[in-house]
Amino acid sequence: MNQQNEQLEAIQEMRSLMERSSRFISLSGLSGVFAGIFALAGAIAAYYYLKLDLSSNSYYATAYSSNGEVNQNFFAFFIGDALCVLVASLIAGSLLTIRKAKLKGQQIWDNTSKRLLVNLFIPLAAGGLFCLVLLHHGLVGLVAPATLLFYGLALLNASKYTLHDIRYLGICQIVLGLIASLYIGYGLLFWAIGFGLLHIVYGTVMYYKYER
């Protein structure tokens, strides 16, 4: 009986070593929570600054100027708002992930983390360029669905090199992006749900599942 237990423990240890060598498992659930909070703060700032109405598609009235072109003030504010949310999320995520890795005695920058970033970056870069094309053609209403779709695809693509659970967040983002494409003009609301609420729920679940 003791021999069987020792064999099972040895097998579990081998599986754990293989998991650590092939997957980046130092991602902190709290980084998802903070990213969601920052995203909600950005959405609230946009709501009040641009005087949007989530109960209607007044999003369009603000996005376009009187001559039918994209409102430059609208565009500049949204870009600045999004960059602030992104930078704050990256800083918080990096600090929390480094902290978790140090506590577990794991490396941050290795072949696994490089593969993770590459597989995450390719869909994100393609999505960013596609959104610029949409803006070039004045298709502002499709930007929010496109960002959610490509972000979901990026998470799904990167899930091979990190915790499996992240694929479920990716699938939720893809589904939300498809729904958002049916309700053009409510982009801010879907952004708040996708980048805000979903991140908070995901991060909370991951924290209690792996870090408590």
PyMOL CGO cylinders between C-alpha atoms (Angstrom):
from pymol import cmd
from pymol.cgo import CYLINDER

trace = [
    CYLINDER, 0.00, 0.00, 0.00, 2.80, 2.39, 0.92, 0.3, 1, 1, 1, 1, 1, 1,
    CYLINDER, 2.80, 2.39, 0.92, 4.56, 1.52, -2.33, 0.3, 1, 1, 1, 1, 1, 1,
    CYLINDER, 4.56, 1.52, -2.33, 1.44, 2.38, -4.33, 0.3, 1, 1, 1, 1, 1, 1,
    CYLINDER, 1.44, 2.38, -4.33, 1.13, 5.71, -2.54, 0.3, 1, 1, 1, 1, 1, 1,
    CYLINDER, 1.13, 5.71, -2.54, 4.76, 6.51, -3.26, 0.3, 1, 1, 1, 1, 1, 1,
    CYLINDER, 4.76, 6.51, -3.26, 4.27, 5.65, -6.93, 0.3, 1, 1, 1, 1, 1, 1,
    CYLINDER, 4.27, 5.65, -6.93, 1.18, 7.88, -7.13, 0.3, 1, 1, 1, 1, 1, 1,
    CYLINDER, 1.18, 7.88, -7.13, 3.07, 10.74, -5.48, 0.3, 1, 1, 1, 1, 1, 1,
    CYLINDER, 3.07, 10.74, -5.48, 5.96, 10.28, -7.91, 0.3, 1, 1, 1, 1, 1, 1,
    CYLINDER, 5.96, 10.28, -7.91, 3.57, 10.37, -10.88, 0.3, 1, 1, 1, 1, 1, 1,
    CYLINDER, 3.57, 10.37, -10.88, 1.88, 13.50, -9.54, 0.3, 1, 1, 1, 1, 1, 1,
    CYLINDER, 1.88, 13.50, -9.54, 5.27, 15.15, -9.04, 0.3, 1, 1, 1, 1, 1, 1,
    CYLINDER, 5.27, 15.15, -9.04, 6.28, 14.30, -12.61, 0.3, 1, 1, 1, 1, 1, 1,
    CYLINDER, 6.28, 14.30, -12.61, 3.01, 15.73, -13.93, 0.3, 1, 1, 1, 1, 1, 1,
    CYLINDER, 3.01, 15.73, -13.93, 3.56, 18.87, -11.89, 0.3, 1, 1, 1, 1, 1, 1,
    CYLINDER, 3.56, 18.87, -11.89, 7.09, 19.27, -13.26, 0.3, 1, 1, 1, 1, 1, 1,
    CYLINDER, 7.09, 19.27, -13.26, 5.87, 18.78, -16.83, 0.3, 1, 1, 1, 1, 1, 1,
    CYLINDER, 5.87, 18.78, -16.83, 3.10, 21.32, -16.25, 0.3, 1, 1, 1, 1, 1, 1,
    CYLINDER, 3.10, 21.32, -16.25, 5.55, 23.92, -14.93, 0.3, 1, 1, 1, 1, 1, 1,
    CYLINDER, 5.55, 23.92, -14.93, 7.94, 23.34, -17.83, 0.3, 1, 1, 1, 1, 1, 1,
    CYLINDER, 7.94, 23.34, -17.83, 5.31, 23.65, -20.57, 0.3, 1, 1, 1, 1, 1, 1,
    CYLINDER, 5.31, 23.65, -20.57, 2.93, 26.26, -19.12, 0.3, 1, 1, 1, 1, 1, 1,
    CYLINDER, 2.93, 26.26, -19.12, 3.32, 29.70, -17.60, 0.3, 1, 1, 1, 1, 1, 1,
    CYLINDER, 3.32, 29.70, -17.60, 1.37, 29.28, -14.36, 0.3, 1, 1, 1, 1, 1, 1,
    CYLINDER, 1.37, 29.28, -14.36, 2.48, 32.42, -12.50, 0.3, 1, 1, 1, 1, 1, 1,
    CYLINDER, 2.48, 32.42, -12.50, -0.39, 34.59, -13.76, 0.3, 1, 1, 1, 1, 1, 1,
    CYLINDER, -0.39, 34.59, -13.76, -2.10, 36.22, -10.80, 0.3, 1, 1, 1, 1, 1, 1,
    CYLINDER, -2.10, 36.22, -10.80, -5.87, 36.18, -10.51, 0.3, 1, 1, 1, 1, 1, 1,
    CYLINDER, -5.87, 36.18, -10.51, -5.70, 39.56, -8.80, 0.3, 1, 1, 1, 1, 1, 1,
    CYLINDER, -5.70, 39.56, -8.80, -4.25, 41.04, -12.00, 0.3, 1, 1, 1, 1, 1, 1,
    CYLINDER, -4.25, 41.04, -12.00, -7.54, 40.17, -13.72, 0.3, 1, 1, 1, 1, 1, 1,
    CYLINDER, -7.54, 40.17, -13.72, -9.50, 41.84, -10.93, 0.3, 1, 1, 1, 1, 1, 1,
    CYLINDER, -9.50, 41.84, -10.93, -7.45, 45.03, -11.18, 0.3, 1, 1, 1, 1, 1, 1,
    CYLINDER, -7.45, 45.03, -11.18, -7.70, 45.02, -14.99, 0.3, 1, 1, 1, 1, 1, 1,
    CYLINDER, -7.70, 45.02, -14.99, -11.47, 44.79, -14.67, 0.3, 1, 1, 1, 1, 1, 1,
    CYLINDER, -11.47, 44.79, -14.67, -11.61, 47.62, -12.15, 0.3, 1, 1, 1, 1, 1, 1,
    CYLINDER, -11.61, 47.62, -12.15, -9.45, 49.84, -14.38, 0.3, 1, 1, 1, 1, 1, 1,
    CYLINDER, -9.45, 49.84, -14.38, -11.64, 49.01, -17.39, 0.3, 1, 1, 1, 1, 1, 1,
    CYLINDER, -11.64, 49.01, -17.39, -14.81, 49.93, -15.49, 0.3, 1, 1, 1, 1, 1, 1,
    CYLINDER, -14.81, 49.93, -15.49, -13.18, 53.18, -14.36, 0.3, 1, 1, 1, 1, 1, 1,
    CYLINDER, -13.18, 53.18, -14.36, -12.29, 53.95, -17.98, 0.3, 1, 1, 1, 1, 1, 1,
    CYLINDER, -12.29, 53.95, -17.98, -15.84, 53.20, -19.13, 0.3, 1, 1, 1, 1, 1, 1,
    CYLINDER, -15.84, 53.20, -19.13, -17.31, 55.43, -16.41, 0.3, 1, 1, 1, 1, 1, 1,
    CYLINDER, -17.31, 55.43, -16.41, -14.91, 58.24, -17.35, 0.3, 1, 1, 1, 1, 1, 1,
    CYLINDER, -14.91, 58.24, -17.35, -15.97, 57.95, -21.01, 0.3, 1, 1, 1, 1, 1, 1,
    CYLINDER, -15.97, 57.95, -21.01, -19.64, 57.87, -20.04, 0.3, 1, 1, 1, 1, 1, 1,
    CYLINDER, -19.64, 57.87, -20.04, -19.48, 61.12, -18.12, 0.3, 1, 1, 1, 1, 1, 1,
    CYLINDER, -19.48, 61.12, -18.12, -16.89, 62.95, -20.21, 0.3, 1, 1, 1, 1, 1, 1,
    CYLINDER, -16.89, 62.95, -20.21, -18.64, 62.27, -23.51, 0.3, 1, 1, 1, 1, 1, 1,
    CYLINDER, -18.64, 62.27, -23.51, -22.12, 62.52, -21.95, 0.3, 1, 1, 1, 1, 1, 1,
    CYLINDER, -22.12, 62.52, -21.95, -23.20, 59.21, -23.45, 0.3, 1, 1, 1, 1, 1, 1,
    CYLINDER, -23.20, 59.21, -23.45, -26.54, 57.51, -22.88, 0.3, 1, 1, 1, 1, 1, 1,
    CYLINDER, -26.54, 57.51, -22.88, -26.28, 53.74, -22.49, 0.3, 1, 1, 1, 1, 1, 1,
    CYLINDER, -26.28, 53.74, -22.49, -30.04, 53.37, -22.97, 0.3, 1, 1, 1, 1, 1, 1,
    CYLINDER, -30.04, 53.37, -22.97, -29.84, 54.54, -26.58, 0.3, 1, 1, 1, 1, 1, 1,
    CYLINDER, -29.84, 54.54, -26.58, -27.43, 54.59, -29.50, 0.3, 1, 1, 1, 1, 1, 1,
    CYLINDER, -27.43, 54.59, -29.50, -26.47, 58.22, -28.86, 0.3, 1, 1, 1, 1, 1, 1,
    CYLINDER, -26.47, 58.22, -28.86, -22.97, 56.74, -29.10, 0.3, 1, 1, 1, 1, 1, 1,
    CYLINDER, -22.97, 56.74, -29.10, -23.25, 57.51, -32.82, 0.3, 1, 1, 1, 1, 1, 1,
    CYLINDER, -23.25, 57.51, -32.82, -24.29, 61.11, -32.32, 0.3, 1, 1, 1, 1, 1, 1,
    CYLINDER, -24.29, 61.11, -32.32, -21.12, 61.65, -30.27, 0.3, 1, 1, 1, 1, 1, 1,
    CYLINDER, -21.12, 61.65, -30.27, -18.83, 59.62, -32.51, 0.3, 1, 1, 1, 1, 1, 1,
    CYLINDER, -18.83, 59.62, -32.51, -19.59, 61.54, -35.70, 0.3, 1, 1, 1, 1, 1, 1,
    CYLINDER, -19.59, 61.54, -35.70, -19.33, 65.25, -36.45, 0.3, 1, 1, 1, 1, 1, 1,
    CYLINDER, -19.33, 65.25, -36.45, -21.92, 67.24, -38.37, 0.3, 1, 1, 1, 1, 1, 1,
    CYLINDER, -21.92, 67.24, -38.37, -20.25, 66.47, -41.73, 0.3, 1, 1, 1, 1, 1, 1,
    CYLINDER, -20.25, 66.47, -41.73, -20.45, 62.71, -41.15, 0.3, 1, 1, 1, 1, 1, 1,
    CYLINDER, -20.45, 62.71, -41.15, -16.78, 62.20, -40.31, 0.3, 1, 1, 1, 1, 1, 1,
    CYLINDER, -16.78, 62.20, -40.31, -15.44, 60.71, -37.08, 0.3, 1, 1, 1, 1, 1, 1,
    CYLINDER, -15.44, 60.71, -37.08, -15.36, 63.31, -34.30, 0.3, 1, 1, 1, 1, 1, 1,
    CYLINDER, -15.36, 63.31, -34.30, -11.67, 63.94, -33.55, 0.3, 1, 1, 1, 1, 1, 1,
    CYLINDER, -11.67, 63.94, -33.55, -12.33, 64.83, -29.90, 0.3, 1, 1, 1, 1, 1, 1,
    CYLINDER, -12.33, 64.83, -29.90, -14.26, 61.58, -29.47, 0.3, 1, 1, 1, 1, 1, 1,
    CYLINDER, -14.26, 61.58, -29.47, -11.46, 59.64, -31.13, 0.3, 1, 1, 1, 1, 1, 1,
    CYLINDER, -11.46, 59.64, -31.13, -8.67, 61.32, -29.14, 0.3, 1, 1, 1, 1, 1, 1,
    CYLINDER, -8.67, 61.32, -29.14, -10.42, 60.83, -25.80, 0.3, 1, 1, 1, 1, 1, 1,
    CYLINDER, -10.42, 60.83, -25.80, -11.18, 57.16, -26.44, 0.3, 1, 1, 1, 1, 1, 1,
    CYLINDER, -11.18, 57.16, -26.44, -7.59, 56.46, -27.50, 0.3, 1, 1, 1, 1, 1, 1,
    CYLINDER, -7.59, 56.46, -27.50, -6.22, 58.23, -24.41, 0.3, 1, 1, 1, 1, 1, 1,
    CYLINDER, -6.22, 58.23, -24.41, -8.74, 56.55, -22.13, 0.3, 1, 1, 1, 1, 1, 1,
    CYLINDER, -8.74, 56.55, -22.13, -7.95, 53.09, -23.54, 0.3, 1, 1, 1, 1, 1, 1,
    CYLINDER, -7.95, 53.09, -23.54, -4.19, 53.65, -23.25, 0.3, 1, 1, 1, 1, 1, 1,
    CYLINDER, -4.19, 53.65, -23.25, -4.51, 54.69, -19.60, 0.3, 1, 1, 1, 1, 1, 1,
    CYLINDER, -4.51, 54.69, -19.60, -6.53, 51.55, -18.83, 0.3, 1, 1, 1, 1, 1, 1,
    CYLINDER, -6.53, 51.55, -18.83, -4.04, 49.38, -20.74, 0.3, 1, 1, 1, 1, 1, 1,
    CYLINDER, -4.04, 49.38, -20.74, -0.93, 50.85, -19.06, 0.3, 1, 1, 1, 1, 1, 1,
    CYLINDER, -0.93, 50.85, -19.06, -2.46, 50.64, -15.58, 0.3, 1, 1, 1, 1, 1, 1,
    CYLINDER, -2.46, 50.64, -15.58, -3.55, 47.03, -16.20, 0.3, 1, 1, 1, 1, 1, 1,
    CYLINDER, -3.55, 47.03, -16.20, -0.12, 46.02, -17.52, 0.3, 1, 1, 1, 1, 1, 1,
    CYLINDER, -0.12, 46.02, -17.52, 1.70, 47.59, -14.58, 0.3, 1, 1, 1, 1, 1, 1,
    CYLINDER, 1.70, 47.59, -14.58, -0.59, 45.99, -12.00, 0.3, 1, 1, 1, 1, 1, 1,
    CYLINDER, -0.59, 45.99, -12.00, -0.55, 42.64, -13.81, 0.3, 1, 1, 1, 1, 1, 1,
    CYLINDER, -0.55, 42.64, -13.81, 3.23, 42.62, -14.12, 0.3, 1, 1, 1, 1, 1, 1,
    CYLINDER, 3.23, 42.62, -14.12, 3.83, 43.49, -10.46, 0.3, 1, 1, 1, 1, 1, 1,
    CYLINDER, 3.83, 43.49, -10.46, 1.33, 40.91, -9.18, 0.3, 1, 1, 1, 1, 1, 1,
    CYLINDER, 1.33, 40.91, -9.18, 2.65, 38.20, -11.51, 0.3, 1, 1, 1, 1, 1, 1,
    CYLINDER, 2.65, 38.20, -11.51, 6.26, 38.87, -10.49, 0.3, 1, 1, 1, 1, 1, 1,
    CYLINDER, 6.26, 38.87, -10.49, 5.21, 38.74, -6.85, 0.3, 1, 1, 1, 1, 1, 1,
    CYLINDER, 5.21, 38.74, -6.85, 3.44, 35.41, -7.33, 0.3, 1, 1, 1, 1, 1, 1,
    CYLINDER, 3.44, 35.41, -7.33, 6.38, 33.93, -9.25, 0.3, 1, 1, 1, 1, 1, 1,
    CYLINDER, 6.38, 33.93, -9.25, 8.83, 34.93, -6.52, 0.3, 1, 1, 1, 1, 1, 1,
    CYLINDER, 8.83, 34.93, -6.52, 6.63, 33.38, -3.83, 0.3, 1, 1, 1, 1, 1, 1,
    CYLINDER, 6.63, 33.38, -3.83, 6.53, 30.12, -5.79, 0.3, 1, 1, 1, 1, 1, 1,
    CYLINDER, 6.53, 30.12, -5.79, 10.20, 30.26, -6.79, 0.3, 1, 1, 1, 1, 1, 1,
    CYLINDER, 10.20, 30.26, -6.79, 9.37, 30.31, -10.50, 0.3, 1, 1, 1, 1, 1, 1,
    CYLINDER, 9.37, 30.31, -10.50, 11.05, 32.12, -13.39, 0.3, 1, 1, 1, 1, 1, 1,
    CYLINDER, 11.05, 32.12, -13.39, 9.28, 34.97, -15.13, 0.3, 1, 1, 1, 1, 1, 1,
    CYLINDER, 9.28, 34.97, -15.13, 11.14, 35.19, -18.42, 0.3, 1, 1, 1, 1, 1, 1,
    CYLINDER, 11.14, 35.19, -18.42, 11.72, 31.80, -20.04, 0.3, 1, 1, 1, 1, 1, 1,
    CYLINDER, 11.72, 31.80, -20.04, 10.78, 30.00, -23.26, 0.3, 1, 1, 1, 1, 1, 1,
    CYLINDER, 10.78, 30.00, -23.26, 7.26, 29.31, -21.99, 0.3, 1, 1, 1, 1, 1, 1,
    CYLINDER, 7.26, 29.31, -21.99, 6.52, 32.95, -21.17, 0.3, 1, 1, 1, 1, 1, 1,
    CYLINDER, 6.52, 32.95, -21.17, 7.98, 33.98, -24.55, 0.3, 1, 1, 1, 1, 1, 1,
    CYLINDER, 7.98, 33.98, -24.55, 5.67, 31.57, -26.38, 0.3, 1, 1, 1, 1, 1, 1,
    CYLINDER, 5.67, 31.57, -26.38, 2.76, 32.83, -24.32, 0.3, 1, 1, 1, 1, 1, 1,
    CYLINDER, 2.76, 32.83, -24.32, 3.42, 36.46, -25.24, 0.3, 1, 1, 1, 1, 1, 1,
    CYLINDER, 3.42, 36.46, -25.24, 3.97, 35.68, -28.94, 0.3, 1, 1, 1, 1, 1, 1,
    CYLINDER, 3.97, 35.68, -28.94, 0.72, 33.70, -29.20, 0.3, 1, 1, 1, 1, 1, 1,
    CYLINDER, 0.72, 33.70, -29.20, -1.13, 36.44, -27.33, 0.3, 1, 1, 1, 1, 1, 1,
    CYLINDER, -1.13, 36.44, -27.33, 0.39, 39.30, -29.32, 0.3, 1, 1, 1, 1, 1, 1,
    CYLINDER, 0.39, 39.30, -29.32, -0.28, 38.03, -32.87, 0.3, 1, 1, 1, 1, 1, 1,
    CYLINDER, -0.28, 38.03, -32.87, -4.12, 38.11, -32.68, 0.3, 1, 1, 1, 1, 1, 1,
    CYLINDER, -4.12, 38.11, -32.68, -4.00, 41.34, -30.65, 0.3, 1, 1, 1, 1, 1, 1,
    CYLINDER, -4.00, 41.34, -30.65, -1.79, 43.06, -33.24, 0.3, 1, 1, 1, 1, 1, 1,
    CYLINDER, -1.79, 43.06, -33.24, -4.02, 41.85, -36.08, 0.3, 1, 1, 1, 1, 1, 1,
    CYLINDER, -4.02, 41.85, -36.08, -7.09, 43.07, -34.19, 0.3, 1, 1, 1, 1, 1, 1,
    CYLINDER, -7.09, 43.07, -34.19, -5.53, 46.46, -33.50, 0.3, 1, 1, 1, 1, 1, 1,
    CYLINDER, -5.53, 46.46, -33.50, -4.68, 46.98, -37.17, 0.3, 1, 1, 1, 1, 1, 1,
    CYLINDER, -4.68, 46.98, -37.17, -8.15, 45.84, -38.20, 0.3, 1, 1, 1, 1, 1, 1,
    CYLINDER, -8.15, 45.84, -38.20, -9.73, 48.36, -35.82, 0.3, 1, 1, 1, 1, 1, 1,
    CYLINDER, -9.73, 48.36, -35.82, -7.61, 51.13, -37.36, 0.3, 1, 1, 1, 1, 1, 1,
    CYLINDER, -7.61, 51.13, -37.36, -8.96, 50.08, -40.76, 0.3, 1, 1, 1, 1, 1, 1,
    CYLINDER, -8.96, 50.08, -40.76, -12.52, 50.25, -39.39, 0.3, 1, 1, 1, 1, 1, 1,
    CYLINDER, -12.52, 50.25, -39.39, -11.86, 53.76, -38.06, 0.3, 1, 1, 1, 1, 1, 1,
    CYLINDER, -11.86, 53.76, -38.06, -10.32, 54.76, -41.42, 0.3, 1, 1, 1, 1, 1, 1,
    CYLINDER, -10.32, 54.76, -41.42, -13.58, 53.81, -43.11, 0.3, 1, 1, 1, 1, 1, 1,
    CYLINDER, -13.58, 53.81, -43.11, -15.68, 55.49, -40.43, 0.3, 1, 1, 1, 1, 1, 1,
    CYLINDER, -15.68, 55.49, -40.43, -17.11, 52.21, -39.08, 0.3, 1, 1, 1, 1, 1, 1,
    CYLINDER, -17.11, 52.21, -39.08, -16.85, 53.24, -35.44, 0.3, 1, 1, 1, 1, 1, 1,
    CYLINDER, -16.85, 53.24, -35.44, -19.70, 51.01, -34.30, 0.3, 1, 1, 1, 1, 1, 1,
    CYLINDER, -19.70, 51.01, -34.30, -17.80, 47.85, -35.25, 0.3, 1, 1, 1, 1, 1, 1,
    CYLINDER, -17.80, 47.85, -35.25, -14.69, 48.70, -33.25, 0.3, 1, 1, 1, 1, 1, 1,
    CYLINDER, -14.69, 48.70, -33.25, -16.04, 47.47, -29.91, 0.3, 1, 1, 1, 1, 1, 1,
    CYLINDER, -16.04, 47.47, -29.91, -17.21, 44.08, -31.27, 0.3, 1, 1, 1, 1, 1, 1,
    CYLINDER, -17.21, 44.08, -31.27, -13.89, 43.66, -33.12, 0.3, 1, 1, 1, 1, 1, 1,
    CYLINDER, -13.89, 43.66, -33.12, -11.79, 44.38, -30.02, 0.3, 1, 1, 1, 1, 1, 1,
    CYLINDER, -11.79, 44.38, -30.02, -13.75, 41.83, -27.98, 0.3, 1, 1, 1, 1, 1, 1,
    CYLINDER, -13.75, 41.83, -27.98, -13.54, 39.21, -30.73, 0.3, 1, 1, 1, 1, 1, 1,
    CYLINDER, -13.54, 39.21, -30.73, -9.80, 39.56, -31.33, 0.3, 1, 1, 1, 1, 1, 1,
    CYLINDER, -9.80, 39.56, -31.33, -9.08, 39.74, -27.60, 0.3, 1, 1, 1, 1, 1, 1,
    CYLINDER, -9.08, 39.74, -27.60, -11.02, 36.51, -27.10, 0.3, 1, 1, 1, 1, 1, 1,
    CYLINDER, -11.02, 36.51, -27.10, -9.12, 34.86, -29.94, 0.3, 1, 1, 1, 1, 1, 1,
    CYLINDER, -9.12, 34.86, -29.94, -5.83, 36.03, -28.43, 0.3, 1, 1, 1, 1, 1, 1,
    CYLINDER, -5.83, 36.03, -28.43, -6.72, 34.50, -25.04, 0.3, 1, 1, 1, 1, 1, 1,
    CYLINDER, -6.72, 34.50, -25.04, -7.81, 31.27, -26.71, 0.3, 1, 1, 1, 1, 1, 1,
    CYLINDER, -7.81, 31.27, -26.71, -4.58, 31.14, -28.70, 0.3, 1, 1, 1, 1, 1, 1,
    CYLINDER, -4.58, 31.14, -28.70, -2.40, 31.83, -25.64, 0.3, 1, 1, 1, 1, 1, 1,
    CYLINDER, -2.40, 31.83, -25.64, -4.24, 29.36, -23.38, 0.3, 1, 1, 1, 1, 1, 1,
    CYLINDER, -4.24, 29.36, -23.38, -2.01, 26.55, -24.69, 0.3, 1, 1, 1, 1, 1, 1,
    CYLINDER, -2.01, 26.55, -24.69, 0.89, 28.04, -22.72, 0.3, 1, 1, 1, 1, 1, 1,
    CYLINDER, 0.89, 28.04, -22.72, -0.79, 29.03, -19.47, 0.3, 1, 1, 1, 1, 1, 1,
    CYLINDER, -0.79, 29.03, -19.47, -3.68, 27.99, -17.22, 0.3, 1, 1, 1, 1, 1, 1,
    CYLINDER, -3.68, 27.99, -17.22, -6.47, 26.18, -19.07, 0.3, 1, 1, 1, 1, 1, 1,
    CYLINDER, -6.47, 26.18, -19.07, -9.06, 28.37, -17.36, 0.3, 1, 1, 1, 1, 1, 1,
    CYLINDER, -9.06, 28.37, -17.36, -8.09, 31.38, -19.45, 0.3, 1, 1, 1, 1, 1, 1,
    CYLINDER, -8.09, 31.38, -19.45, -9.66, 29.74, -22.51, 0.3, 1, 1, 1, 1, 1, 1,
    CYLINDER, -9.66, 29.74, -22.51, -13.09, 30.11, -20.91, 0.3, 1, 1, 1, 1, 1, 1,
    CYLINDER, -13.09, 30.11, -20.91, -12.54, 33.84, -20.54, 0.3, 1, 1, 1, 1, 1, 1,
    CYLINDER, -12.54, 33.84, -20.54, -11.53, 33.90, -24.21, 0.3, 1, 1, 1, 1, 1, 1,
    CYLINDER, -11.53, 33.90, -24.21, -14.68, 32.05, -25.27, 0.3, 1, 1, 1, 1, 1, 1,
    CYLINDER, -14.68, 32.05, -25.27, -16.85, 34.46, -23.24, 0.3, 1, 1, 1, 1, 1, 1,
    CYLINDER, -16.85, 34.46, -23.24, -15.16, 37.44, -24.91, 0.3, 1, 1, 1, 1, 1, 1,
    CYLINDER, -15.16, 37.44, -24.91, -15.77, 35.96, -28.38, 0.3, 1, 1, 1, 1, 1, 1,
    CYLINDER, -15.77, 35.96, -28.38, -19.44, 35.31, -27.64, 0.3, 1, 1, 1, 1, 1, 1,
    CYLINDER, -19.44, 35.31, -27.64, -19.84, 38.82, -26.20, 0.3, 1, 1, 1, 1, 1, 1,
    CYLINDER, -19.84, 38.82, -26.20, -18.15, 40.30, -29.29, 0.3, 1, 1, 1, 1, 1, 1,
    CYLINDER, -18.15, 40.30, -29.29, -20.57, 38.48, -31.58, 0.3, 1, 1, 1, 1, 1, 1,
    CYLINDER, -20.57, 38.48, -31.58, -23.53, 39.73, -29.53, 0.3, 1, 1, 1, 1, 1, 1,
    CYLINDER, -23.53, 39.73, -29.53, -22.11, 43.26, -29.59, 0.3, 1, 1, 1, 1, 1, 1,
    CYLINDER, -22.11, 43.26, -29.59, -21.97, 43.10, -33.40, 0.3, 1, 1, 1, 1, 1, 1,
    CYLINDER, -21.97, 43.10, -33.40, -25.77, 42.77, -33.37, 0.3, 1, 1, 1, 1, 1, 1,
    CYLINDER, -25.77, 42.77, -33.37, -26.23, 45.86, -31.20, 0.3, 1, 1, 1, 1, 1, 1,
    CYLINDER, -26.23, 45.86, -31.20, -24.16, 48.51, -32.94, 0.3, 1, 1, 1, 1, 1, 1,
    CYLINDER, -24.16, 48.51, -32.94, -24.00, 51.71, -30.93, 0.3, 1, 1, 1, 1, 1, 1,
    CYLINDER, -24.00, 51.71, -30.93, -23.74, 50.13, -27.49, 0.3, 1, 1, 1, 1, 1, 1,
    CYLINDER, -23.74, 50.13, -27.49, -19.99, 49.58, -27.64, 0.3, 1, 1, 1, 1, 1, 1,
    CYLINDER, -19.99, 49.58, -27.64, -19.18, 51.24, -24.32, 0.3, 1, 1, 1, 1, 1, 1,
    CYLINDER, -19.18, 51.24, -24.32, -21.64, 48.99, -22.50, 0.3, 1, 1, 1, 1, 1, 1,
    CYLINDER, -21.64, 48.99, -22.50, -20.18, 45.82, -24.04, 0.3, 1, 1, 1, 1, 1, 1,
    CYLINDER, -20.18, 45.82, -24.04, -16.65, 47.04, -23.32, 0.3, 1, 1, 1, 1, 1, 1,
    CYLINDER, -16.65, 47.04, -23.32, -17.59, 47.53, -19.66, 0.3, 1, 1, 1, 1, 1, 1,
    CYLINDER, -17.59, 47.53, -19.66, -19.02, 44.00, -19.53, 0.3, 1, 1, 1, 1, 1, 1,
    CYLINDER, -19.02, 44.00, -19.53, -16.19, 42.31, -21.44, 0.3, 1, 1, 1, 1, 1, 1,
    CYLINDER, -16.19, 42.31, -21.44, -13.09, 44.08, -20.17, 0.3, 1, 1, 1, 1, 1, 1,
    CYLINDER, -13.09, 44.08, -20.17, -14.59, 45.05, -16.82, 0.3, 1, 1, 1, 1, 1, 1,
    CYLINDER, -14.59, 45.05, -16.82, -17.05, 42.58, -15.30, 0.3, 1, 1, 1, 1, 1, 1,
    CYLINDER, -17.05, 42.58, -15.30, -15.74, 39.43, -17.01, 0.3, 1, 1, 1, 1, 1, 1,
    CYLINDER, -15.74, 39.43, -17.01, -12.19, 40.20, -15.90, 0.3, 1, 1, 1, 1, 1, 1,
    CYLINDER, -12.19, 40.20, -15.90, -13.29, 40.76, -12.31, 0.3, 1, 1, 1, 1, 1, 1,
    CYLINDER, -13.29, 40.76, -12.31, -15.27, 37.49, -12.25, 0.3, 1, 1, 1, 1, 1, 1,
    CYLINDER, -15.27, 37.49, -12.25, -12.43, 35.55, -13.91, 0.3, 1, 1, 1, 1, 1, 1,
    CYLINDER, -12.43, 35.55, -13.91, -9.74, 37.05, -11.67, 0.3, 1, 1, 1, 1, 1, 1,
    CYLINDER, -9.74, 37.05, -11.67, -11.75, 36.37, -8.51, 0.3, 1, 1, 1, 1, 1, 1,
    CYLINDER, -11.75, 36.37, -8.51, -12.34, 32.72, -9.49, 0.3, 1, 1, 1, 1, 1, 1,
    CYLINDER, -12.34, 32.72, -9.49, -8.66, 32.23, -10.34, 0.3, 1, 1, 1, 1, 1, 1,
    CYLINDER, -8.66, 32.23, -10.34, -7.53, 33.82, -7.08, 0.3, 1, 1, 1, 1, 1, 1,
    CYLINDER, -7.53, 33.82, -7.08, -9.69, 31.55, -4.93, 0.3, 1, 1, 1, 1, 1, 1,
    CYLINDER, -9.69, 31.55, -4.93, -8.90, 28.50, -7.05, 0.3, 1, 1, 1, 1, 1, 1,
    CYLINDER, -8.90, 28.50, -7.05, -5.10, 28.78, -7.24, 0.3, 1, 1, 1, 1, 1, 1,
    CYLINDER, -5.10, 28.78, -7.24, -3.85, 31.40, -4.76, 0.3, 1, 1, 1, 1, 1, 1,
    CYLINDER, -3.85, 31.40, -4.76, -5.83, 30.95, -1.57, 0.3, 1, 1, 1, 1, 1, 1,
]
cmd.load_cgo(trace, "trace")
